[in-house]
């Protein structure tokens, strides 16, 4: 069948009846047809197949010219609304739906008081709150403690969900109605009495046992759907497993599942590093430092401000820090050797490789945030104080040193401490006094009077502050030391770090094996949180100190006790 003639009038390409039919075009057209149609007309058009007889087979070809199309005279176009089907893309990505059924999580009260935002951490799964949980929240809302604040925040969140537009408690409250699109499930409240039977050995009036009864009733009602109890209480989870109920700990607050996977800040280069990459290494000298630009399979595993070292028998060692990563290349910068006596910091020389790495971070003005982790006796506090005193008194880079720590006691609390804020913090700052005593003896040629004057000057530049009064403060050009940072929660760590103003440097020190705060573990500690979030930031660095230098007794005790 020959192709139809070209339209003779402008803006009247086809009739309205033809335009209403969907346009369909074949995916391929033979070259012969293309040549014939090109000789007939070069104007682009689409011929609907439905307008032709069924017996005829026509292949429609669409020609696109680079020339602009002629303007359409709008005065001729009919005012009748006509729906013209637009060509659809050849491929459209399909949304992958989860094949498994959404779970129903029953939350214990301690989960809500531990993390007020836990309602939005369960992705597409649903949440169920027993009535006894609301009663316990109401009983813990009074006071100024962290638990009371979290209970009040949870109550406000529940009120916002219940007051949202179109909310129906009977059908479940959509968790994404208050600005949390990541939560795709619903929140259900216990609105009726549930029938359950518990062993007679469990007291019926206890709140934990009532929650277990609710989980048992929901498991029977929603079978075969999986109903899981989420609780921070270990004994609660043990009882649930004894009753055959599915239970789990609240894991969302943990930064790492395994503490051994924590970023340690250093990387040992392979023994064949120079031989495998000798053809792709550029080196140049700039001041006292040597720079290497490398490429190879090791580059994707590097991070900014990560330390690398090469130690092999019979070859010169290399100690460097990653300063730049672009695509498949990385730039290494050699370090300043603080293990040498001529580079001592406030009379203190570094004794091992990791201490040298840490001092390069502490003395670098471009690094604003440093985290030091290590066991007892690795020199964390001594290095931080020596670096701070040098940069405050000698270099005048910072105005003063501010030191704080979490006031969590190892044993029983001794009670009220009299005096001012600094006097109250005095018993907690024994580590400061011990290290200042060491630093005060480094200058042996000044005599007794000189050491006394130095100690007085040092004391005037060090301020001891309590964490309880940090909210709203801003530190300008300060050298801030946060000791025992492993006892801080992620929220407390964020509060302290965000106090930093222009020119301020913050050092966090701690030992993850000595956590004294209840309900904190190595995976949920604020120090772990900070190390994981700041790794790879150009103005932050971390190093894990491996070897103790306090004494042979302390080192042996750390290993065997």
C-alpha positions in Angstrom: 0.0 0.0 0.0 1.4 3.4 -0.9 2.1 6.0 1.8 -0.6 8.6 2.3 0.0 12.1 0.9 1.6 14.8 3.0 -0.8 17.2 4.7 -1.7 20.3 2.7 -2.7 22.6 5.6 -0.6 23.8 8.5 -1.5 22.6 11.9 -3.9 20.0 10.5 -1.8 17.0 10.2 -4.4 14.4 10.9 -8.1 14.3 11.8 -9.1 14.2 15.5 -10.4 10.6 15.1 -7.0 9.5 14.0 -5.2 11.4 16.7 -7.2 9.6 19.4 -5.8 6.3 18.3 -2.4 5.3 20.0 0.6 5.5 17.7 2.7 2.4 17.3 5.9 2.1 15.4 8.0 -0.9 14.5 11.4 -1.2 16.1 13.3 -1.8 12.8 12.7 -0.8 9.2 14.3 -2.2 6.1 16.7 0.0 4.2 14.8 -0.3 0.9 11.6 1.1 2.5 13.6 3.9 4.0 15.0 4.9 0.6 11.6 4.9 -1.0 9.9 6.9 1.7 12.7 9.3 1.8 12.2 10.2 -1.8 8.5 10.7 -1.2 8.7 13.1 1.7 11.2 14.2 4.3 8.6 15.6 6.7 8.5 13.6 10.0 5.2 12.0 10.7 3.7 9.0 12.5 0.9 7.0 10.8 -1.4 5.1 13.2 -1.8 1.5 12.3 -5.4 1.4 13.5 -6.4 3.9 10.8 -5.4 1.4 8.0 -7.2 -1.7 6.9 -6.4 -4.8 8.8 -5.3 -6.7 5.7 -2.6 -4.3 4.8 0.8 -4.5 6.3 2.6 -1.2 6.6 5.9 -0.4 8.3 6.0 3.1 9.6 9.3 4.9 9.5 10.0 8.1 11.5 12.6 10.4 10.0 14.2 13.1 12.1 15.9 16.0 10.4 18.4 18.3 12.1 16.5 21.2 10.7 14.1 22.9 13.1 10.4 22.1 12.6 8.2 24.8 11.2 6.3 26.8 13.7 2.6 25.9 14.2 0.0 28.5 13.7 -2.1 28.3 16.9 -5.0 30.2 15.4 -5.8 27.2 13.2 -5.6 24.5 15.9 -8.9 23.3 17.1 -9.8 24.2 20.7 -11.1 20.7 21.4 -8.9 18.8 23.8 -7.2 15.9 22.1 -5.1 13.2 23.9 -2.1 12.2 21.8 -0.1 9.3 23.0 3.6 10.0 23.5 6.3 7.5 22.6 7.3 5.4 25.6 11.0 4.7 26.4 12.3 1.4 25.1 13.3 0.2 28.6 11.7 1.1 32.0 13.4 0.0 35.2 11.1 -2.1 37.3 10.9 -1.7 41.1 12.1 -4.8 42.9 9.6 -5.8 45.5 10.5 -7.7 48.6 9.4 -11.3 48.3 9.4 -11.9 52.1 6.5 -10.9 54.3 7.1 -7.9 56.6 7.7 -8.8 60.2 5.9 -7.5 63.2 8.2 -6.2 65.9 7.0 -5.8 69.5 9.1 -3.1 71.2 10.0 -3.3 74.9 10.0 -0.1 76.9 13.8 0.1 77.3 14.2 0.2 73.5 12.1 3.4 73.3 13.9 5.0 76.2 17.3 4.0 74.7 16.6 5.5 71.3 13.6 7.7 70.8 14.0 7.4 67.0 13.9 3.7 67.0 10.3 3.7 65.6 11.7 4.7 62.3 14.6 2.2 62.1 12.7 -0.9 61.1 12.4 -0.2 57.3 9.3 -1.9 55.8 8.4 -3.8 58.9 5.5 -3.1 61.3 5.8 -2.2 65.0 3.4 -3.1 67.8 3.3 -1.4 71.2 1.6 -3.1 74.1 -0.5 -0.9 76.5 1.9 -1.7 79.4 4.7 -0.1 77.4 2.8 3.2 77.3 2.2 2.9 81.0 5.9 2.5 81.7 6.8 5.4 79.4 4.4 7.6 81.4 6.1 6.5 84.7 9.6 7.4 83.4 8.8 10.8 81.9 9.6 12.9 84.9 13.1 14.2 85.7 16.2 15.6 84.0 18.0 12.4 83.2 18.7 11.1 79.7 16.1 8.3 80.2 13.4 10.8 81.1 14.2 13.0 78.1 14.0 10.0 75.8 10.7 9.0 77.3 9.3 12.5 76.7 10.6 12.6 73.2 9.0 9.2 72.4 5.7 10.4 73.8 5.9 13.5 71.5 6.7 11.3 68.5 3.7 9.0 69.2 1.4 12.0 69.6 2.6 13.4 66.2 2.0 10.1 64.5 -1.5 9.8 66.1 -2.4 13.4 65.1 -1.3 13.1 61.5 -3.9 13.8 58.8 -5.9 10.6 58.1 -4.4 8.6 60.9 -6.4 5.7 62.1 -5.2 3.8 65.2 -7.4 0.8 64.4 -5.8 0.3 61.0 -2.3 1.3 62.0 -0.4 4.6 61.9 1.8 5.1 58.9 5.3 5.7 60.1 6.3 7.9 57.1 3.8 10.6 57.8 6.1 12.7 60.0 9.0 13.2 57.6 10.7 9.8 57.8 10.4 8.2 54.3 12.8 5.4 55.2 10.1 3.9 57.5 7.6 2.0 55.3 5.7 0.1 57.9 2.8 0.9 60.3 2.6 1.4 64.1 -0.1 -0.6 65.9 -1.3 -0.1 69.5 -2.9 -2.7 71.7 -6.5 -1.7 71.5 -8.1 -4.8 72.9 -7.6 -7.5 75.5 -5.4 -10.3 74.1 -5.9 -13.9 75.1 -2.7 -15.6 76.2 -1.5 -18.2 78.7 1.8 -18.0 80.5 3.4 -20.5 82.9 2.2 -20.2 86.4 5.8 -19.6 87.6 5.8 -16.2 85.9 4.0 -13.5 88.0 1.1 -12.2 86.0 1.3 -8.6 87.2 4.9 -7.9 86.2 5.3 -5.7 83.2 7.9 -7.8 81.4 5.6 -10.9 81.7 2.7 -9.0 80.3 4.7 -8.0 77.3 5.7 -11.7 76.8 2.0 -12.6 76.9 1.3 -10.0 74.2 4.0 -11.5 72.0 2.6 -15.0 72.6 -1.0 -13.8 71.6 0.2 -12.0 68.5 2.2 -15.0 67.4 -1.0 -17.1 67.4 -3.1 -14.4 65.9 -0.8 -13.5 63.0 0.6 -16.9 62.2 2.5 -17.7 60.0 3.7 -14.1 60.1 6.9 -13.7 62.2 6.4 -11.8 65.4 9.7 -10.7 67.1 10.2 -9.1 70.5 12.9 -6.4 70.5 14.4 -5.7 74.0 17.6 -4.3 75.5 17.0 -6.4 78.6 19.1 -9.6 78.4 16.9 -11.5 81.0 13.8 -10.5 79.1 15.3 -12.1 75.9 16.3 -15.2 77.8 12.7 -15.7 79.2 11.3 -15.1 75.7 13.5 -17.8 74.2 12.6 -20.1 77.0 8.9 -19.7 76.0 9.7 -20.3 72.4 9.3 -16.7 71.3 11.4 -15.0 68.6 13.5 -12.2 70.2 16.4 -9.9 69.3 18.5 -7.1 70.7 18.1 -3.6 69.3 21.1 -3.4 67.0 20.6 -0.1 65.2 22.7 1.9 67.7 25.8 -0.2 67.0 28.3 1.3 64.6 30.2 -2.0 64.2 29.1 -5.5 64.9 32.7 -6.6 65.6 35.1 -4.4 67.5 38.0 -6.0 65.7 36.8 -4.3 62.4 37.3 -0.8 63.8 39.5 1.4 61.6 43.0 1.5 63.2 44.4 4.3 61.1 47.5 2.5 59.7 48.3 0.0 57.0 51.3 -2.2 56.4 52.5 -2.1 52.8 53.2 -5.5 51.2 56.8 -6.7 50.9 56.7 -6.5 47.1 55.4 -2.9 47.2 58.4 -1.4 45.5 58.9 -4.2 43.0 55.3 -4.3 41.8 54.8 -0.6 41.6 58.2 0.8 40.8 57.1 1.7 37.3 54.1 3.8 38.5 55.7 5.8 41.3 56.6 9.5 41.1 58.6 11.2 43.8 59.5 14.8 44.5 61.0 16.8 47.4 59.2 19.7 49.1 60.9 21.1 52.1 61.7 18.4 54.6 59.2 16.0 53.2 59.3 13.6 50.3 56.1 12.9 48.3 55.2 9.8 46.3 52.4 9.5 43.8 51.5 5.8 43.5 49.0 3.7 41.5 48.2 0.1 41.8 45.8 -2.3 43.5 46.5 -0.9 47.0 45.0 2.5 46.2 41.3 1.6 46.6 42.0 0.4 50.2 43.6 3.7 51.3 41.9 6.6 53.0 42.9 10.3 53.5 45.2 10.8 56.5 45.8 7.0 56.8 49.3 6.0 57.7 51.3 3.5 55.7 54.6 1.9 56.6 57.0 -0.4 54.9 59.4 -2.4 57.0 61.6 -5.2 55.5 64.9 -6.6 56.4 67.8 -5.1 54.4 65.7 -2.3 53.0 65.2 1.3 54.2 61.8 1.7 56.0 59.1 4.0 54.8 56.7 5.9 57.1 54.2 8.1 55.3 50.7 9.5 55.4 48.1 9.5 52.6 47.4 13.2 51.7 45.5 12.9 48.5 43.5 10.3 46.6 42.3 11.0 43.0 40.7 8.2 41.0 43.3 5.4 40.9 46.3 7.4 42.2 47.3 8.4 45.8 49.9 10.8 47.2 52.0 9.7 50.1 53.9 12.3 52.3 56.8 11.2 54.5 56.5 11.9 58.2 58.5 14.0 60.7 60.5 11.7 62.9 59.5 12.5 66.5 61.4 9.5 67.8 64.6 11.5 67.4 65.8 13.6 70.3 66.1 16.7 68.1 62.4 16.6 67.3 61.2 16.1 70.9 57.9 17.7 71.9 58.1 19.4 75.3 61.0 17.2 76.1 59.2 14.0 75.2 60.3 11.7 72.4 58.2 9.0 70.8 59.1 5.4 71.6 57.4 3.4 68.8 55.9 3.7 65.4 52.3 4.3 66.4 53.3 7.1 68.8 55.2 8.8 66.0 52.0 8.5 63.8 49.9 10.0 66.6 52.3 12.9 67.1 52.3 13.8 63.4 48.5 14.2 63.7 48.6 16.1 66.9 51.2 18.6 65.6 49.6 19.1 62.2 47.6 22.4 62.2 45.5 21.2 59.3 44.1 18.3 61.3 41.2 19.5 63.5 40.0 16.3 65.0 42.2 13.5 66.3 41.1 10.2 68.0 43.6 8.1 69.9 42.7 4.6 71.0 44.8 2.2 72.9 45.2 0.2 76.1 46.5 1.5 79.4 50.0 2.9 79.3 50.3 3.6 75.5 50.9 7.4 76.2 47.7 8.9 74.9 47.3 11.6 77.6 51.1 12.4 77.8 51.3 12.9 74.0 48.2 15.0 73.9 49.4 17.3 76.7 52.9 17.6 75.4 51.6 18.5 72.0 49.1 21.0 73.5 51.6 22.7 75.7 54.0 23.1 72.7 51.4 24.6 70.5 49.9 26.9 73.2 53.1 28.2 75.0 55.7 27.9 72.2 53.9 28.2 68.9 51.0 30.3 70.2 48.7 28.5 67.8 46.0 28.1 70.5 45.2 30.2 73.4 44.7 27.5 76.1 44.1 23.9 76.8 40.6 22.7 77.8 40.4 19.2 79.3 37.2 17.3 80.1 36.1 13.8 80.6 33.0 11.7 81.4 32.5 11.5 85.1 31.7 7.8 85.3 33.2 6.1 88.3 34.6 2.6 88.2 33.1 1.5 91.6 30.6 2.9 94.0 30.1 6.7 93.9 31.8 8.5 96.8 29.0 11.2 96.9 28.9 15.0 96.8 32.2 16.8 95.9 32.5 20.4 97.4 34.0 23.4 95.7 33.9 25.1 92.4 33.5 23.4 89.0 37.2 23.0 88.6 37.6 21.7 92.2 34.8 19.2 91.7 36.5 17.9 88.6 39.9 17.6 90.4 39.4 14.0 91.6 38.5 13.0 88.1 41.6 14.6 86.6 44.3 12.5 88.3 45.6 11.6 84.9 46.2 15.3 84.2 48.2 15.8 87.4 50.3 12.6 86.8 51.3 13.6 83.3 51.9 17.3 84.2 54.3 16.0 86.8 56.2 14.0 84.1 56.2 17.0 81.7 57.4 19.4 84.5 60.6 17.3 85.1 61.7 17.3 81.4 63.4 20.7 81.8 66.2 19.8 84.2 68.5 22.8 83.7 66.1 25.5 85.0 66.4 24.6 88.7 63.8 24.4 91.4 62.5 27.9 90.9 62.4 27.6 87.2 60.3 24.4 87.4 58.0 26.0 89.9 57.5 28.9 87.5 56.9 26.6 84.6 54.4 24.6 86.5 52.5 27.8 87.5 52.5 28.9 83.8 51.3 25.5 82.7 48.5 25.5 85.3 47.3 28.9 84.1 46.9 27.7 80.5 45.0 24.5 81.3 41.3 24.7 82.2 39.3 21.7 83.5 35.7 21.8 82.5 32.7 19.6 83.2 30.7 18.0 80.4 27.4 18.9 82.1 27.8 22.6 81.1 29.0 22.2 77.5 25.7 22.8 75.9 25.6 26.1 74.0 29.3 26.8 74.4 31.7 27.7 71.5 35.5 27.3 71.8 37.6 29.7 69.8 41.3 28.8 69.1 41.3 26.2 71.9 43.1 22.9 72.2 40.3 20.6 73.6 41.2 17.2 75.1 38.4 14.7 75.8 39.7 12.0 78.0 38.0 8.6 78.6 35.9 9.1 75.5 34.9 5.5 75.4 32.4 6.2 78.2 30.5 8.8 76.0 27.3 8.0 74.1 27.2 9.0 70.4 24.8 11.9 71.4 27.3 13.2 74.0 30.1 12.9 71.5 28.2 14.9 69.0 27.5 17.6 71.6 31.2 18.0 72.5 32.5 18.0 68.9 30.0 20.6 67.7 31.4 23.0 70.3 34.4 23.6 68.2 34.7 27.1 66.7 37.3 28.5 64.3 40.9 27.5 65.0 39.9 24.8 67.6 41.5 21.3 67.7 39.8 18.4 69.5 41.5 15.3 70.7 39.5 12.3 71.8 41.3 9.6 73.8 40.0 6.3 75.2 40.3 2.6 75.6 37.4 0.6 74.3 38.3 -2.2 76.7 37.5 0.0 79.7 33.9 1.0 79.3 32.3 1.8 82.6 29.0 3.4 81.4 26.0 1.0 81.7 24.4 -0.1 78.5 27.4 0.9 76.4 29.5 -1.6 74.5 32.4 -1.4 72.1 30.1 -1.3 69.2 27.8 1.5 70.5 30.4 3.7 72.2 30.6 7.3 71.1 34.3 6.9 70.4 33.6 4.1 68.0 30.9 6.3 66.4 33.4 9.2 65.9 36.2 7.0 64.5 33.9 5.4 62.0 32.3 8.6 60.9 35.4 10.7 60.6 37.6 8.2 58.8 38.8 9.6 55.4 38.0 13.2 56.3 40.9 15.4 55.1 40.9 17.3 58.5 40.6 14.3 60.8 42.8 11.4 61.7 42.8 8.3 63.9 45.5 6.0 65.2 45.3 2.9 67.4 48.3 2.7 69.8 49.4 -0.9 70.1 52.4 -1.0 72.4 52.3 0.2 76.0 55.2 2.3 77.3 54.2 2.8 80.9 56.2 0.0 82.6 56.9 -3.6 82.1 54.5 -4.4 85.0 51.6 -2.5 83.3 52.3 -4.1 79.9 52.4 -7.6 81.4 49.2 -7.0 83.4 47.4 -5.7 80.2 48.2 -9.0 78.5 47.5 -11.6 81.2 44.8 -10.1 83.3 
